[in-house]
Amino acid sequence: MTISIDRDRLNSLLDDERRLYIERHPRSAELFAEADHLFGRVPMTWMAKWAGGFPLYLDRAHGAHITDVDGHTYIDFALGDTAAMAGHSPKATIDAVQQRIGTLGGITTMLPTQDAEWVGEELTRRFGLPLWSFALTATDANRWAIRLARLVTGKQKILVFNYCYHGSVDEAVALGLPDGRTVARPGSVAPPVDPDLTTRAVEFNDLAAVERALAHGDVAAILTEPALTNIGIVLPEPGFMEGLRKLATLHGALLMIDETHTISAGPGGATAAWGLEPDIFIIGKSIGGGIPSGTYGLSHEIANMVAWHTTEGSADIIDVGGVGGTLAGNAMSLAAIRATLEHVLTDDVWAPMIDLATKFTEGVQAVIDTYDLPWSVSQLGTRTEYRFANPAPRNGSEAAAVSDDELEQYLHLFCANRGVIITPFHNMALMCPDTTAADVQRHTDVFTEAVRTLVG
Ligand SMILES: Cc1ncc(COP(=O)(O)O)c(C=O)c1O
């Protein structure tokens, strides 16, 4: 018989873990209480998300480990929600950045450096697209790419999947209703325009719905991750990604693939691993080893169409056109991306990271099996995530429907109080080149104990 969770027991254990968290972190609690001049008491409001009522304050971080100001060291499987997938402060990236900004000098000058072409060529080798432009975040890379998609297709709407996340891109913070209308996702802060004007949103893994949405003829691009990763991992069903490619071409829409998280699938992301064929490719976070970086890649065809608009006078990408950012493509960011791709996130580090993610997944699955829990665990390369549903959700709405805040907080806190951190946003664990088998075993032990305490 499948075990159900006793909610009174869960709440009482959660209270115990909250008390323990407060006891163990007096200095973090004190710094949080003193932060009277920060909006939401944190430098960026997401940082308030940690279970336990206040965030751990960072003292230092190297490789796969973080030490807080109370002197506790943690195995970090959150890795800055993927931005630190290269490990914290990788030496090669630090050396290159120091050389660039200290020895040579020049952090941001609005002048190109030699690193840029090296990086462009490497991105082409990995992801296939021939031409690249840079941003400082994946959000910005997506925003710019969406403008270009609208320009070259002359169409207004972006097709996204319910519960996708592509940064704070207005078009993507949207939900599709069964009647075909699009509304702002609950919680979206003051959307600038009604998303019904900018977006069509359907369920992931539903090609018929994609086809119906495209049939309106007003979609400039489909914007998607190869697997949803921001509402748990929702893997594509066989044929889904190929179907998107075919339908996009059939209906004159572009296919934009955002691999900011799914680079976990391999050094060339799912695009290389699964043979995807995007018209525009977006990635950010990990490629700069933690230094702000983002980029989008374009096909020659799209670049030529943009160029046509610029000569004809209907678009200006060099001055007023809205595709830019003063600090984008800066010398420091490009030095960081080059060093990270050349020396840290190299082709050969994926296989051992994937092996570790597999061990992590097996550890979680063994607990699910032992206690016959109605949960599942999904892996995408170096990234793995458990969800409180079995079978695993097959689209964003199904995944959203099974979120369980109390259970999630209990498991996160139980782990954090015993030196293991997973992402605060859901139940994701990511491996970096410095993660070890012992780190993974520690998670398995702590997670087993957390579940045994709850249902054993
Ligand atoms: C798939 C995807 N795209 C884009 C972004 C935005 O990245 P950033 O916050 O660095 O702009 C995220 C962030 O989680 C993401 O998961």
The ligand as a Tripos MOL2 file, in Angstrom:
@<TRIPOS>MOLECULE
LIG
   16    16     1     0     0
SMALL
NO_CHARGES

@<TRIPOS>ATOM
      1 C1         15.7140   28.2700  -18.6660 C.3       1 LIG1
      2 C2         16.0700   29.5910  -18.0970 C.ar      1 LIG1
      3 N1         16.2400   30.6390  -18.9040 N.ar      1 LIG1
      4 C3         16.5780   31.8400  -18.4460 C.ar      1 LIG1
      5 C4         16.7550   32.0530  -17.0920 C.ar      1 LIG1
      6 C5         17.1250   33.4070  -16.6050 C.3       1 LIG1
      7 O1         18.4300   33.4470  -16.1700 O.3       1 LIG1
      8 P1         18.9390   34.7730  -15.4330 P.3       1 LIG1
      9 O2         18.2100   34.8210  -14.1310 O.co2     1 LIG1
     10 O3         20.3890   34.5660  -15.2570 O.co2     1 LIG1
     11 O4         18.5880   35.9090  -16.2990 O.co2     1 LIG1
     12 C6         16.5860   31.0020  -16.2060 C.ar      1 LIG1
     13 C7         16.7470   31.1930  -14.7610 C.2       1 LIG1
     14 O5         16.4850   30.3410  -13.9510 O.2       1 LIG1
     15 C8         16.2400   29.7440  -16.7170 C.ar      1 LIG1
     16 O6         16.0520   28.6910  -15.9190 O.3       1 LIG1
@<TRIPOS>BOND
     1     1     2 1
     2     2     3 ar
     3     2    15 ar
     4     3     4 ar
     5     4     5 ar
     6     5     6 1
     7     5    12 ar
     8     6     7 1
     9     7     8 1
    10     8     9 2
    11     8    10 1
    12     8    11 1
    13    12    13 1
    14    12    15 ar
    15    13    14 2
    16    15    16 1
@<TRIPOS>SUBSTRUCTURE
     1 LIG1         1 GROUP 0 **** ****
